[in-house]
Every structure is written in structure tokens, then in C-alpha cells.
Amino acid sequence: MRTGPSPDDEHEIVFFRRHRDDDPKQATPGREALNGYPTTVRAKMRAALVAVATAPPKRFSGGGYWEAMKGEMSGWFEVRSDGPGRHHYRLFCLLDYEAMGREKPLLVVIDGRDKPFRTVLPNKDYAEVRALGEEYRKRNPRSIV
């Protein structure tokens, strides 16, 4: 007997929307980041998200476009793309199997960052991403678009 979404199911792609209690403007950091990336990067990332969601994620082997993160970012995934001017672009995602009122599991785009080639993101950026993830998980039903 099935009780909820499974990691084997196709996932629904959604974007985290900050709750009005935490951000009166209700920003969508992942969507805003993606929409600000160069056109070619946006196209690659959207295609990667669709491929991962339909695979589903645990079965996707995507040549560096979808990577499980380690260390303090364990449990997170990133969609990666290189862009013009030797620049790296990232979307930070969570997989959610506990969202109330959803028939499919969720592939949630939480935030996005970019950095110059051969540099690392500062630890403060990773801490900000994790904080947004905590904000996302503290409400159920989830705050998504």
C-alpha cells in the first residue's frame, strides 16, 4: 500500500517562494537567479531540471549537470552550468517527499549563485543557501510557485 510520494516517482519542479512573514516581498531566490543567468545557461539549466525530474533524480546520470553535494551541504543537490566569460552558474535544490497536498515528490529550486571560473563560493553563501532551505522546510504546506 502506497502512503505518499516515492523517490522512484517523476518529480514536479517547483521554486521556493519566501513566506511573507520572512520576506514581505515574497522573493523567489532560485527563480530570480535562473532568470538572471545568460540565455544559454538558462536553457541548459531548464533542460537539466526537466531531465532530472523525469528520470527521476536518483536515477539521473547527467554528466556533471546534476550533482549531490557533500559536507555541510549534504542532502542538497546542485544544477551546474558554465557560461560565457568563463563563469560558473549554480542552482541549489532539495528533494521533498513530505510536502502536504502534493501527489508527486518535489524537486525544489531554492537559490542560485554564480562565480568566476576556478573560484569557490564563500562559506557565507553556502550558509545563506542552507538558511533558505531551513525556511522552506519549516512550513508545510510548502511555500512554492
Order of alpha helices (4+ residues) and beta strands (2+ residues): beta-alpha-alpha-beta-beta-beta-beta-alpha
